[in-house]
Amino acid sequence: MGDLSHPALSGAKGRKMSLPDLFPSLFRYKAWADEELHALTAQLDGEAHPDKRHLVVRILNHIHVVDRIFAGNLTGRPHGYAGTNTPDTPALADLLAAARETDAWYIGYASGLSDAELAENVDFTFTDGGHGRMSRVEMLR
């Protein structure tokens, strides 16, 4: 894996950021973005624009479900999802709480990975029953 060469990914004092350093940083950024997206969605008037607000919540739910699916795949544990979204649409506040929990999990998980663990291939089953195999770094991207 080694160091990344893009200047924007350099660490302190010009040091190139390694993948084990990069992923926790990226997941902290994702957690911030999730907070912003949920806050903006909460401001969308559900009475004036019910279809638009519902669609945005469905999209945020899809993102969350896929995050949970990949978390299950990364750990080899069943994720319990039959598809990339749920039949019911959760309340935005409940979805935000779940997204926060998942974001914290990813930050913690990514913080403990070595280059060797990132490169390791993981076998998993897609929600449609098909077989998949990806490295941890591919799943975390």
Phi, psi and chi 1 to 4 in degrees:
 res  aa     phi    psi   chi1   chi2   chi3   chi4
   1 MET       -  -60.3  -60.0  -88.8  148.2      -
   2 GLY    68.6 -163.9      -      -      -      -
   3 ASP   -84.9  153.9  -72.4  -23.7      -      -
   4 LEU   -88.5  145.9  -60.5  176.4      -      -
   5 SER  -100.2  -10.8   59.8      -      -      -
   6 HIS   -69.3  128.9 -166.2  -79.6      -      -
   7 PRO   -57.7  -31.1  -15.0   21.2      -      -
   8 ALA   -68.7  -15.8      -      -      -      -
   9 LEU  -102.1   14.5  -59.4  176.7      -      -
  10 SER   -74.3  146.6  -66.3      -      -      -
  11 GLY   -88.8 -160.1      -      -      -      -
  12 ALA   -60.7  144.5      -      -      -      -
  13 LYS    56.4   33.1  -60.8  179.0 -175.7  174.2
  14 GLY    78.1    1.0      -      -      -      -
  15 ARG   -66.9  135.7  178.8 -179.1   64.7   85.2
  16 LYS   -69.5  138.6  -61.6  -77.2 -168.9  -98.8
  17 MET   -83.9  126.7 -170.8  176.6  -77.3      -
  18 SER   -78.8  162.5   69.3      -      -      -
  19 LEU   -59.7  -42.7  -74.3  175.6      -      -
  20 PRO   -60.8  -25.9  -28.0   37.5      -      -
  21 ASP   -82.9  -33.7  -65.5  -28.1      -      -
  22 LEU   -69.4  -46.2  176.7   64.9      -      -
  23 PHE   -62.0  -44.3  -80.0  112.8      -      -
  24 PRO   -59.2  -37.7  -23.6   32.8      -      -
  25 SER   -63.3  -44.5  174.8      -      -      -
  26 LEU   -64.8  -38.1  -68.9  175.7      -      -
  27 PHE   -73.1  -28.3  -77.4  109.4      -      -
  28 ARG   -66.5  -39.3  -76.9 -170.6  -65.8  -84.4
  29 TYR   -64.1  -41.9 -177.3   77.3      -      -
  30 LYS   -61.8  -40.3 -178.9 -171.5  177.3  -55.2
  31 ALA   -61.3  -41.2      -      -      -      -
  32 TRP   -62.5  -45.8  169.3   84.8      -      -
  33 ALA   -62.8  -40.1      -      -      -      -
  34 ASP   -60.1  -43.3  -76.4  -15.6      -      -
  35 GLU   -59.0  -45.4  -67.9  -75.3  -21.1      -
  36 GLU   -63.7  -44.9  -66.3  -66.2  -48.2      -
  37 LEU   -63.9  -40.9  -72.8  169.2      -      -
  38 HIS   -67.3  -38.9  -79.6   82.3      -      -
  39 ALA   -64.0  -42.5      -      -      -      -
  40 LEU   -66.4  -38.7  -71.4  170.3      -      -
  41 THR   -64.4  -39.3  -57.4      -      -      -
  42 ALA   -61.7  -27.5      -      -      -      -
  43 GLN   -81.3  -15.6  -66.6  175.0   15.2      -
  44 LEU   -72.6  119.4 -174.9   57.9      -      -
  45 ASP   -66.2  109.1 -174.0  -13.8      -      -
  46 GLY   -69.9  -22.9      -      -      -      -
  47 GLU   -80.9  -39.4  -71.5 -172.4   27.7      -
  48 ALA   -78.3  -30.9      -      -      -      -
  49 HIS  -136.6   61.2  -52.9  -75.2      -      -
  50 PRO   -61.6  -39.6   22.2  -30.7      -      -
  51 ASP   -67.2  -42.7  -67.7  -19.1      -      -
  52 LYS   -65.0  -44.6  -71.4 -180.0 -178.1  178.4
  53 ARG   -64.2  -42.6 -171.3  170.5 -163.9  -82.2
  54 HIS   -60.4  -44.0  179.4   76.8      -      -
  55 LEU   -61.5  -43.5  176.5   60.3      -      -
  56 VAL   -63.5  -42.3  172.7      -      -      -
  57 VAL   -64.5  -38.9  174.5      -      -      -
  58 ARG   -62.4  -40.8  -67.3  -65.1  -61.9  164.5
  59 ILE   -65.5  -45.0  -68.4  168.3      -      -
  60 LEU   -62.6  -37.1  -68.6  173.1      -      -
  61 ASN   -65.7  -41.8 -167.4   52.4      -      -
  62 HIS   -57.7  -46.6  163.4   75.1      -      -
  63 ILE   -58.3  -45.2  -67.2  166.0      -      -
  64 HIS   -63.3  -46.0  173.4   68.9      -      -
  65 VAL   -60.9  -44.9  168.1      -      -      -
  66 VAL   -63.2  -39.4  170.6      -      -      -
  67 ASP   -58.8  -42.6  -75.1  -11.9      -      -
  68 ARG   -69.2  -37.7  -65.2  -53.5  -47.4  153.3
  69 ILE   -60.5  -48.3  -71.3  169.5      -      -
  70 PHE   -65.5  -34.7  -87.2   96.8      -      -
  71 ALA   -61.2  -43.5      -      -      -      -
  72 GLY   -61.9  -44.3      -      -      -      -
  73 ASN   -62.8  -40.8  -67.5  -14.0      -      -
  74 LEU   -64.1  -34.0  -75.2  161.7      -      -
  75 THR   -98.2   -8.6   60.5      -      -      -
  76 GLY    75.7   17.9      -      -      -      -
  77 ARG  -105.1  148.0  -64.7 -176.1 -177.0  132.6
  78 PRO   -61.4  137.2  -12.9   21.5      -      -
  79 HIS   -95.9  -20.0   48.9   71.4      -      -
  80 GLY    81.7    8.1      -      -      -      -
  81 TYR  -102.8  141.1  -68.0   98.9      -      -
  82 ALA   -99.4   -5.4      -      -      -      -
  83 GLY  -162.1 -176.1      -      -      -      -
  84 THR   -92.6   13.7   59.6      -      -      -
  85 ASN  -153.7  169.4 -146.2  -34.8      -      -
  86 THR  -101.8  153.9   57.3      -      -      -
  87 PRO   -60.1  -41.0  -19.8   29.3      -      -
  88 ASP   -96.7  150.5  -63.3  -35.6      -      -
  89 THR   -94.7  121.4  -56.5      -      -      -
  90 PRO   -72.6  160.8   26.2  -31.5      -      -
  91 ALA   -66.6  145.7      -      -      -      -
  92 LEU   -58.6  -40.4 -174.2   60.1      -      -
  93 ALA   -63.9  -40.2      -      -      -      -
  94 ASP   -66.6  -39.8  -65.6  -21.5      -      -
  95 LEU   -65.3  -40.6 -176.8   55.0      -      -
  96 LEU   -62.6  -42.7  175.8   56.9      -      -
  97 ALA   -61.5  -42.7      -      -      -      -
  98 ALA   -67.3  -40.2      -      -      -      -
  99 ALA   -64.1  -40.0      -      -      -      -
 100 ARG   -60.6  -44.0  -75.7  176.3  174.7  157.7
 101 GLU   -62.5  -44.1 -176.8  178.9  -47.7      -
 102 THR   -67.2  -42.3  -60.8      -      -      -
 103 ASP   -60.2  -42.7  -73.2  -21.1      -      -
 104 ALA   -63.3  -39.5      -      -      -      -
 105 TRP   -60.9  -47.5 -179.2   87.8      -      -
 106 TYR   -62.2  -41.3  -90.2   99.2      -      -
 107 ILE   -60.7  -47.3  -67.5  165.8      -      -
 108 GLY   -64.9  -44.1      -      -      -      -
 109 TYR   -62.4  -48.9  179.6   79.7      -      -
 110 ALA   -66.9  -26.8      -      -      -      -
 111 SER   -70.2  -18.9  -64.7      -      -      -
 112 GLY  -104.6   10.4      -      -      -      -
 113 LEU   -96.8  139.6  -64.9  173.3      -      -
 114 SER   -94.6  171.6   66.2      -      -      -
 115 ASP   -57.3  -42.5  -83.1  -29.9      -      -
 116 ALA   -63.9  -42.3      -      -      -      -
 117 GLU   -67.1  -37.2  -70.4  167.7  -42.3      -
 118 LEU   -63.7  -35.6  -76.2  165.6      -      -
 119 ALA   -79.3  -17.6      -      -      -      -
 120 GLU   -63.7  135.4 -175.7  178.9   29.5      -
 121 ASN   -81.7  142.5  -74.4  -39.6      -      -
 122 VAL  -125.4  128.4  177.7      -      -      -
 123 ASP   -87.3  143.3  -66.8  -47.7      -      -
 124 PHE  -154.9  172.3   59.7   90.7      -      -
 125 THR  -115.7  128.2  -56.8      -      -      -
 126 PHE   -68.0  162.4  -72.7  103.7      -      -
 127 THR   -63.1  -21.8   56.1      -      -      -
 128 ASP   -88.4    3.2   67.3    1.1      -      -
 129 GLY    96.5   -9.2      -      -      -      -
 130 GLY   -71.8  156.4      -      -      -      -
 131 HIS   -87.2  141.1  173.6   72.6      -      -
 132 GLY  -134.0  157.7      -      -      -      -
 133 ARG  -150.0  121.5 -179.4 -179.6 -176.5  107.6
 134 MET  -142.9  156.4  -63.4  172.5   74.9      -
 135 SER   -77.9  160.6   69.2      -      -      -
 136 ARG   -61.2  -38.7  -78.8 -169.2  174.0   83.8
 137 VAL   -63.0  -37.0   75.8      -      -      -
 138 GLU   -66.0  -38.5  -70.7  171.8  -41.0      -
 139 MET   -70.4  -33.4  -74.8 -166.9 -132.7      -
 140 LEU   -82.5  -15.6  -68.0  170.5      -      -
 141 ARG   -64.6      -  -76.3 -170.3 -143.4 -176.0
